[in-house]
Amino acid sequence: MIQGTAVAERYEDGGAEEPITWNLSDLYAAPDDPQIARDLEWAGEAAKAFQAEFAGKLAELSGERLAEAIAGYEAILERIYRLLSYAQLRFSANMAEPDRGRFLQDMQERCNDISTATLFFCLELNKVDEATIAVQLASPAAQRWAPWVRDSRMYAPHQLDDEMERMLHDKSVTGAGAWRRLFDQTLSDLRFDVDGERLSLADTLNRFDNPDAAVRRTAAQGLGAGLGDRIGVFSLIANTLAKDKEIEDRWRHYPNPVSFRNLSNKVEDEVVQALVSSVSGAYGSLAHRYYALKASWLGQTHLDYWDRNAPLPGDDNRHYKWGEARDMVLGAFGDFEPKMAEVAQRFFDHGWIDAAPRPGKDSGAFCHPVIPSVHPYVLMSFYGRPRDVMTLAHELGHGVHQVLAGVHGTFLADTPLTLAECASVFGEMLVFQALLAQQDDPQRRRRLLASKVESMLNTVVRQIAFHEFEERLHGERRSGELSADRLGAIWIEVQRKSLGPIFRFDDDYSNYWAYISHFIHSPFYVYAYAFGDCLVNSLYQVYSEGHPRFQQKYLAMLTAGGTLRHRELLQPFGLDAGDPAFWQRGLSVISGFIDDLEKLGAPSAS
């Protein structure tokens, strides 16, 4: 149960049974809310005044005045982020409604115009010499902003001249941003023919873990065929964005397609390469071994790709009510540290979650930080599956992190993806361990452990395979446009390599790359999931070993936000992601779980 009498009593009856939809009124009441016009006007006037006051003068400022300038810049961007967040969240809730897309585009264009007046600030700040910056940051008033200044200036070697930067800024809404919107709307509009029904992407994917193999097969083939109908559009989008990125990377002198992402994640290239090499080198001992084991449990010599998420023999296909899922997550968070449950509970109490499935809704899941002066919002589609409970835990792990880090304000709360995914995966681990501890039946424990292994393989092996797909896509695109057939061939090759020879793939599966939105919206994001999972495995080992004051140190790590680098954040736990052995330690947890499953034998069908 959730720690604390008041909380336990409140949810004694299981609470609301239906997934909730969010309330965006903490941002704006409606698209025609007069406050939107007022905020646009304020931001526009403030941006022009800011430019007039500080442009061309940053090197001359005292430390106190630099601190005032950064605070003013943050205030302008926070107002812009509020406007854009409202438009994006509203669009995500129903991408099929044209008015929402137009409203989002209008907000992006108007906010882009406003922020042009402030564009000079980081460009000029990055040109101030090190000696001057050191003197300015020695001021007590400016010291607070030192991590943000440090992180801004790390892009200086890749900065273009001011006119070029302004041109790229102005074109962003009609360039890459427009192609991403086309991707979102195309995917949202698609309906997949499955057993005579026309289903959305989310509803189609929901059938992939159905206990009936025929249901899984028709859903999988329907998805592949539906994506195939628009594969030309998806291929054009992927090729265009890859070329767009290659052009900008070349002008900015990024040596590799992944270099910008590593820099923004504040992680060294060699650390990422050590992660990728460690995981890809373990494909055989992890995914290949587990899925061969699963095939034997299912009485098969091979697995079709639609069997990857098949329930295990004896699985009762348990479905959870929304209130049950909420209590499980809050209970696990509370048993670890009451503060985590208290923060997560706010999301349910105040309508910060949209979990009800519906057509047109973004098929993925996310926790959007919005701005610290408001709060984050979570989007997911809750169908009652065990994996939906874990998704809820994952996104609320992000939510707790974002709320705690928010004390630093918009700039300093921002956290690299690698550490952000640590918070979310740790939330999943807490729920899994709580469920495992409560389960006395050996067969149920076995199935629960197998389910966790599959989740970890999805987070580690699958995401590094996605990373390898991106590396090959961006690498080959430099020599010319890739056909849809070539993109499909690369996809199949990396899937065979990562999942192993036990799997059979057909032509429909070659289209599956097309619905992975990270490839379009956030190139090279995906390795952050594997980074986070391996980091969490190591962290949880430290916690299980009774590390002193672990909970307090963990909350301190989350609260630090973007003020510290990963080496500083992990030092209190005695961990170092720069050590190659670190990744082997994380992977050994997954391997150990598979060892346990091999010893336990096949699950009972009873």
C-alpha positions in Angstrom: 0.0 0.0 0.0 1.0 3.6 -0.4 2.8 5.0 2.6 0.8 7.5 4.7 -2.7 6.8 6.2 -4.4 9.6 4.3 -3.3 8.4 1.0 -4.1 4.7 1.7 -7.6 5.6 2.9 -8.2 7.8 -0.1 -7.5 5.0 -2.6 -8.9 2.1 -0.6 -11.7 1.5 -3.1 -9.4 1.5 -6.1 -10.4 5.0 -7.2 -11.5 6.0 -10.7 -11.7 3.0 -13.0 -11.5 4.8 -16.3 -8.3 6.4 -17.7 -8.4 10.1 -17.3 -7.9 12.9 -19.8 -5.8 15.9 -19.0 -6.9 19.5 -18.1 -4.8 22.0 -20.0 -6.4 25.0 -18.3 -3.3 25.6 -16.2 -1.8 26.7 -19.4 -4.8 28.3 -21.2 -8.5 27.9 -21.0 -9.0 27.4 -24.8 -7.4 28.4 -28.1 -9.3 31.6 -28.1 -8.3 32.5 -24.5 -7.5 36.2 -24.5 -4.4 35.4 -22.3 -2.8 33.9 -25.4 -2.9 37.2 -27.3 -1.6 39.0 -24.2 1.3 36.6 -23.8 2.2 36.9 -27.4 2.2 40.7 -27.1 4.2 40.7 -23.9 6.8 38.3 -25.3 7.2 40.3 -28.5 7.6 43.6 -26.6 9.9 42.1 -24.0 12.1 40.5 -26.7 12.6 43.8 -28.6 13.4 45.6 -25.4 15.8 42.9 -24.4 17.6 43.1 -27.7 17.8 46.9 -27.5 19.2 46.7 -24.0 21.8 44.0 -24.3 22.7 43.3 -28.0 26.4 44.0 -28.6 27.1 44.7 -25.0 27.5 41.3 -23.2 31.3 41.4 -22.9 31.0 44.8 -21.2 28.5 43.7 -18.5 29.4 43.2 -14.9 28.6 39.8 -13.4 25.5 41.3 -11.7 24.2 42.7 -15.0 24.9 39.4 -16.8 22.8 37.6 -14.2 20.0 40.1 -14.8 20.3 39.6 -18.6 20.1 35.7 -18.3 17.1 36.0 -16.0 15.4 38.3 -18.4 16.1 36.0 -21.3 14.8 33.0 -19.4 11.5 34.9 -18.6 10.9 35.6 -22.3 11.6 32.0 -23.4 9.4 30.7 -20.6 6.5 32.6 -21.9 7.2 31.3 -25.4 7.5 27.7 -24.1 4.2 28.1 -22.4 2.5 29.0 -25.7 4.2 26.3 -27.7 3.6 23.6 -25.1 -0.1 24.3 -25.0 -0.3 24.2 -28.8 1.8 21.0 -29.0 -0.1 19.2 -26.2 -3.5 20.1 -27.7 -2.3 18.8 -31.1 -1.0 15.5 -29.5 -4.4 14.9 -28.0 -6.0 14.8 -31.5 -3.7 15.0 -34.5 -6.5 14.3 -36.9 -8.3 17.6 -36.3 -7.0 20.1 -38.8 -7.8 23.1 -36.6 -5.3 21.8 -34.0 -2.6 21.5 -36.6 -3.2 25.0 -37.9 -3.2 26.4 -34.4 0.2 24.7 -33.7 1.7 26.0 -36.9 0.5 29.5 -36.2 2.0 29.4 -32.7 5.2 28.1 -34.0 5.5 30.8 -36.6 4.5 33.6 -34.3 6.8 32.4 -31.5 9.6 31.9 -34.0 9.2 35.5 -35.1 9.4 36.8 -31.5 12.4 34.7 -30.6 14.4 36.1 -33.5 14.9 39.3 -31.4 16.6 37.2 -28.7 18.6 35.0 -31.0 21.7 37.2 -30.6 22.0 36.4 -26.9 23.5 32.9 -26.9 25.4 33.7 -30.1 27.1 36.7 -28.6 27.6 35.0 -25.2 29.5 32.2 -26.9 31.9 34.7 -28.4 32.9 36.4 -25.1 36.5 35.3 -24.3 37.1 32.9 -21.4 38.9 35.4 -19.2 36.0 37.9 -19.3 33.4 35.1 -18.7 35.4 33.9 -15.7 35.4 37.4 -14.2 31.7 37.7 -14.8 30.8 34.3 -13.3 32.9 35.1 -10.2 30.1 37.4 -9.2 27.8 35.8 -6.6 24.8 36.9 -8.6 26.1 35.2 -11.8 27.4 32.0 -10.1 23.9 30.5 -10.1 23.9 30.6 -13.9 27.4 29.1 -14.4 26.1 25.6 -15.4 23.8 27.1 -18.0 26.6 29.4 -19.4 28.9 26.4 -19.5 26.4 24.3 -21.5 25.6 27.1 -23.9 29.2 27.8 -24.7 30.0 24.2 -25.5 28.2 24.8 -28.8 30.6 27.7 -29.7 32.8 25.7 -32.0 29.8 24.7 -34.1 28.2 28.2 -34.3 27.8 29.9 -37.6 27.9 33.6 -38.3 24.9 35.6 -37.0 23.2 36.1 -40.3 23.3 32.4 -41.1 22.0 31.5 -37.7 19.1 34.0 -38.1 18.3 32.5 -41.5 18.2 28.9 -40.2 16.1 30.1 -37.2 13.6 31.8 -39.5 13.4 28.8 -41.9 12.9 26.2 -39.1 9.1 26.3 -39.2 9.0 25.7 -42.9 11.9 23.3 -43.0 12.5 20.3 -40.7 9.5 21.4 -38.5 7.1 21.2 -41.5 8.3 17.7 -42.5 7.8 16.5 -38.9 4.3 17.8 -38.9 3.6 16.0 -42.2 4.9 12.8 -40.6 2.7 13.2 -37.5 -0.4 13.9 -39.5 0.2 11.2 -42.0 0.7 8.6 -39.3 -2.3 9.9 -37.3 -4.6 9.7 -40.4 -3.6 6.1 -41.2 -6.1 3.4 -40.5 -5.0 -0.3 -40.6 -7.2 -3.1 -42.0 -7.3 -5.7 -39.2 -9.9 -8.5 -39.4 -12.3 -6.3 -41.2 -11.8 -3.4 -38.9 -10.0 -0.1 -39.6 -7.9 0.6 -36.6 -5.6 3.4 -35.5 -1.9 2.8 -34.9 -2.4 2.6 -31.1 -5.3 0.1 -31.4 -3.4 -2.0 -33.9 -0.3 -2.2 -31.7 -2.6 -3.1 -28.7 -3.2 -6.4 -30.4 0.4 -7.4 -30.6 0.4 -9.1 -27.2 -3.0 -10.8 -27.7 -2.9 -14.5 -26.6 -4.3 -15.6 -30.0 -1.6 -15.9 -32.5 -4.0 -15.3 -35.4 -5.0 -12.0 -33.9 -1.3 -11.0 -33.5 -0.6 -12.1 -37.1 -3.5 -10.1 -38.7 -2.6 -7.0 -36.7 1.1 -7.3 -37.6 0.4 -7.8 -41.2 -2.2 -5.1 -41.3 0.3 -2.7 -39.8 2.9 -3.6 -42.3 0.6 -3.3 -45.2 -0.9 0.0 -44.0 2.6 1.5 -43.6 3.5 0.1 -47.0 0.6 2.1 -48.6 2.3 5.3 -47.5 5.9 4.1 -47.5 6.8 6.5 -50.3 5.8 9.5 -48.2 7.6 8.1 -45.1 10.7 7.4 -47.1 10.7 11.0 -48.6 10.4 12.4 -45.1 13.2 10.3 -43.7 15.5 11.1 -46.7 14.7 14.8 -46.6 15.3 15.2 -42.8 18.5 13.1 -43.0 19.8 15.3 -45.8 18.8 18.4 -44.0 20.7 17.2 -40.9 23.8 16.3 -43.0 23.9 19.8 -44.5 23.6 21.5 -41.2 26.1 19.1 -39.5 28.6 19.9 -42.3 28.3 23.6 -41.9 28.6 23.3 -38.1 31.5 20.9 -38.4 30.0 18.0 -36.5 32.2 15.0 -37.3 29.5 12.4 -37.2 25.7 12.3 -37.4 25.5 11.4 -33.7 27.9 14.2 -32.6 25.2 16.8 -31.9 23.1 14.4 -29.9 26.1 13.4 -27.8 27.0 17.1 -27.2 23.4 17.9 -26.2 23.4 14.9 -23.9 26.6 16.2 -22.3 28.2 12.7 -22.8 31.5 12.0 -24.4 31.6 10.2 -27.7 33.7 7.4 -26.3 31.1 6.7 -23.5 28.3 6.3 -26.1 30.5 4.1 -28.3 31.3 2.0 -25.2 27.6 1.6 -24.6 26.7 0.7 -28.2 29.6 -1.7 -28.5 28.8 -3.4 -25.2 25.1 -3.9 -26.1 25.7 -5.0 -29.7 28.4 -7.4 -28.5 25.9 -8.9 -26.1 23.0 -9.5 -28.6 23.8 -13.2 -28.6 23.9 -13.6 -24.8 20.8 -11.5 -24.3 18.2 -11.3 -27.0 19.2 -14.4 -29.0 19.3 -16.5 -25.9 16.1 -15.3 -24.4 14.0 -15.5 -27.6 15.3 -19.0 -28.3 14.1 -19.9 -24.8 10.7 -18.2 -25.4 10.3 -20.2 -28.6 10.9 -23.5 -26.7 8.3 -22.4 -24.1 5.8 -21.8 -26.9 6.6 -25.2 -28.5 8.1 -23.6 -31.6 11.3 -24.0 -33.5 11.1 -20.4 -34.8 9.2 -17.2 -33.8 7.4 -15.0 -36.3 8.0 -11.3 -35.6 4.4 -11.0 -34.3 5.3 -13.5 -31.6 7.9 -11.3 -30.0 5.4 -9.9 -27.5 3.3 -13.0 -27.3 2.1 -13.9 -23.8 3.8 -16.9 -22.2 2.0 -20.2 -21.6 -0.3 -20.0 -18.6 -0.5 -16.2 -18.8 -3.9 -15.2 -17.5 -3.9 -12.1 -19.8 -4.4 -10.0 -16.7 -5.9 -6.6 -17.3 -5.7 -3.8 -14.8 -8.2 -1.1 -14.1 -7.0 2.4 -14.1 -7.3 2.8 -10.3 -5.3 -0.4 -9.8 -2.5 0.8 -12.0 -2.4 4.1 -10.2 -2.3 2.5 -6.8 0.5 0.1 -7.9 2.7 2.9 -9.2 2.0 5.2 -6.2 2.5 2.3 -3.8 5.9 1.3 -5.3 7.1 4.9 -5.4 5.9 5.5 -1.8 7.6 2.3 -0.4 10.9 3.5 -1.9 10.5 7.2 -0.8 7.3 8.9 0.2 8.3 12.1 -1.5 8.1 10.3 -4.9 4.5 9.1 -4.3 3.5 12.6 -3.1 4.8 14.2 -6.3 3.4 11.5 -8.6 0.0 11.8 -6.9 -0.4 15.4 -8.1 -0.6 14.1 -11.7 -3.8 12.1 -10.8 -5.3 14.7 -8.5 -5.0 17.7 -10.9 -5.5 16.2 -14.3 -1.9 16.2 -15.6 -2.4 12.9 -17.4 -4.2 12.0 -20.6 -4.5 8.2 -20.7 -7.8 7.5 -22.5 -7.3 5.8 -25.9 -9.0 7.5 -28.8 -8.6 7.9 -32.6 -6.3 10.7 -33.7 -4.3 10.8 -30.5 -0.5 10.5 -30.5 0.2 6.8 -30.4 3.3 7.1 -28.3 3.8 8.1 -24.7 5.7 11.1 -23.2 6.0 13.4 -20.2 6.3 17.0 -21.4 8.1 19.2 -18.9 6.3 22.4 -20.2 7.7 25.0 -17.9 8.7 24.7 -14.2 6.3 27.5 -13.1 3.4 25.3 -14.3 4.0 21.5 -14.3 4.6 18.6 -16.6 1.9 16.7 -18.5 1.8 13.0 -19.3 0.3 11.4 -22.4 -0.2 7.7 -23.0 -3.0 5.3 -24.0 -4.0 3.0 -21.2 -5.5 -0.3 -22.3 -5.1 -2.1 -19.0 -2.2 -4.3 -20.1 0.7 -5.0 -17.7 3.0 -3.0 -20.1 0.6 0.0 -19.7 1.2 -0.1 -16.0 5.0 0.0 -16.6 4.5 2.8 -19.1 2.6 4.8 -16.5 5.5 4.2 -14.1 8.0 5.2 -16.8 6.3 8.5 -17.6 5.7 9.3 -13.9 9.3 8.7 -13.2 10.0 11.5 -15.8 7.3 13.6 -14.1 8.8 13.3 -10.6 12.2 14.2 -12.0 10.8 17.2 -13.9 8.9 18.5 -10.9 11.9 18.1 -8.5 14.3 19.7 -10.9 11.9 22.5 -11.6 13.1 24.4 -8.5 16.0 25.6 -10.6 13.9 27.3 -13.2 13.5 26.7 -17.0 17.2 26.8 -17.9 18.8 24.9 -15.1 16.0 22.3 -14.8 16.7 21.0 -18.3 18.3 17.5 -18.1 20.2 15.5 -20.7 18.2 12.7 -22.2 20.5 10.0 -20.8 19.8 11.1 -17.2 16.2 11.8 -17.9 15.7 8.2 -19.1 17.4 7.0 -15.9 14.6 8.6 -13.8 11.9 6.9 -15.9 13.4 3.5 -16.1 14.0 3.6 -12.3 10.3 4.2 -11.9 9.6 1.0 -13.9 12.1 -0.9 -11.8 10.4 0.1 -8.5 7.1 -1.1 -9.8 8.5 -4.4 -11.1 10.3 -5.2 -7.8 7.2 -4.3 -5.8 5.1 -6.7 -7.9 7.7 -9.4 -7.7 7.9 -9.1 -3.9 4.1 -9.5 -3.6 4.0 -12.6 -5.8 4.1 -16.0 -4.0 3.0 -18.2 -6.9 6.2 -19.6 -8.6 4.5 -19.7 -12.0 3.4 -16.1 -11.8 6.8 -15.0 -10.5 8.4 -16.8 -13.5 6.1 -15.1 -16.0 6.6 -11.7 -14.2 10.4 -12.2 -14.5 10.1 -13.1 -18.2 8.0 -10.0 -18.8 10.6 -7.8 -17.2 13.4 -9.4 -19.3 11.3 -8.6 -22.4 10.9 -5.0 -21.3 14.6 -4.7 -20.7 15.4 -6.2 -24.1 13.0 -3.7 -25.6 14.7 -0.8 -23.7 18.3 -1.9 -24.3 18.7 -4.3 -27.3 15.9 -2.9 -29.4 16.9 0.7 -28.9 20.5 0.1 -29.7 19.3 -1.7 -32.9 17.3 1.4 -33.6 20.5 3.4 -33.1 22.3 1.2 -35.6 19.5 1.7 -38.1 19.9 5.5 -37.7 23.7 5.3 -38.1 23.3 3.4 -41.4 20.5 5.6 -42.6 22.4 8.8 -42.0 25.7 7.3 -43.2 24.3 6.0 -46.5 22.2 9.1 -47.1 25.4 11.1 -47.5 26.0 9.2 -50.8 22.5 9.8 -52.1 18.8 9.3 -51.5 17.8 5.9 -50.2 14.9 4.0 -51.8 12.1 2.6 -49.7 13.4 -0.9 -50.5 16.9 0.1 -49.2 15.5 1.5 -45.9 13.5 -1.7 -45.5 16.5 -3.8 -46.1 18.6 -1.9 -43.5 15.7 -2.3 -41.0 15.5 -6.1 -41.6 19.3 -6.5 -41.3 19.6 -4.7 -38.0 16.5 -6.6 -36.6 18.0 -10.0 -37.6 21.3 -9.1 -36.1 19.8 -7.9 -32.8 16.9 -10.4 -32.3 18.6 -13.5 -33.6 18.1 -16.3 -36.1 15.1 -17.6 -34.2 12.9 -15.0 -35.9 11.2 -15.1 -39.3 10.4 -11.8 -41.0 8.3 -11.1 -44.1 8.1 -8.2 -46.5 5.5 -6.4 -44.5 7.9 -6.1 -41.6 10.4 -4.1 -43.7 8.0 -1.1 -43.4 8.0 -1.1 -39.6 10.8 1.5 -39.3 8.3 4.1 -40.6 6.3 4.4 -37.5 9.2 5.0 -35.1 8.7 8.7 -34.4 12.1 9.2 -32.7 13.8 8.8 -36.1 11.9 11.8 -37.3 11.6 14.0 -34.3 14.8 13.4 -32.4 17.6 11.7 -34.4 19.8 9.5 -32.2 17.6 9.9 -29.1 17.1 6.2 -28.8 20.4 5.2 -27.2 19.4 7.3 -24.2 16.9 4.5 -23.3 19.7 1.9 -23.2 21.9 4.3 -21.3 19.2 4.8 -18.7 18.4 1.1 -18.4 22.0 0.1 -17.8 22.5 2.9 -15.4 19.3 2.0 -13.5 20.5 -1.7 -13.3 23.7 -0.5 -11.7 21.9 2.0 -9.4 19.4 -0.6 -8.3 22.2 -3.0 -7.5 23.8 -0.3 -5.3 20.4 0.2 -3.6 19.9 -3.5 -3.0 23.3 -3.7 -1.4 22.2 -1.2 1.2 24.1 1.8 0.1 23.8 4.4 2.9 21.2 7.2 2.4 20.5 5.9 -1.1 17.0 7.4 -1.3 18.2 10.9 -0.3 21.1 10.7 -2.8 18.7 9.6 -5.6 16.3 12.4 -5.0 19.3 14.8 -4.9 20.3 13.5 -8.2 16.9 14.2 -9.7 16.6 17.6 -8.1 20.0 18.6 -9.6 18.4 18.8 -13.0 21.0 20.2 -15.5 23.3 21.8 -12.9 25.6 18.7 -12.8 27.2 16.4 -15.4 26.7 12.6 -15.3 30.1 11.9 -13.7 29.2 14.3 -10.8 25.8 12.9 -10.4 26.9 9.3 -10.2 30.0 9.9 -8.0 27.9 9.7 -4.7 26.9 6.1 -5.7 30.5 5.1 -6.6 29.6 4.7 -10.3 31.4 5.9 -13.4 29.8 5.6 -16.8 33.2 6.3 -18.4 34.4 2.9 -17.2 33.8 0.2 -19.8 33.0 -2.2 -16.9 30.1 0.0 -16.0 28.0 -1.1 -19.0 28.9 -4.8 -18.4 27.6 -4.4 -14.9 24.2 -3.2 -16.2 24.0 -5.8 -18.8 24.8 -8.6 -16.3 21.6 -7.9 -14.5 19.6 -8.8 -17.7 21.8 -11.8 -18.3 21.3 -12.9 -14.7 17.6 -12.8 -15.1 17.8 -15.0 -18.2 20.1 -17.4 -16.3 17.3 -17.6 -13.6 14.7 -18.3 -16.3 16.8 -21.1 -17.9 17.1 -22.8 -14.5 13.4 -22.5 -13.8 12.4 -24.3 -16.9 9.2 -23.7 -19.0 6.2 -21.9 -17.5 3.3 -24.1 -16.7 0.3 -23.8 -19.0 -2.1 -24.2 -16.1 
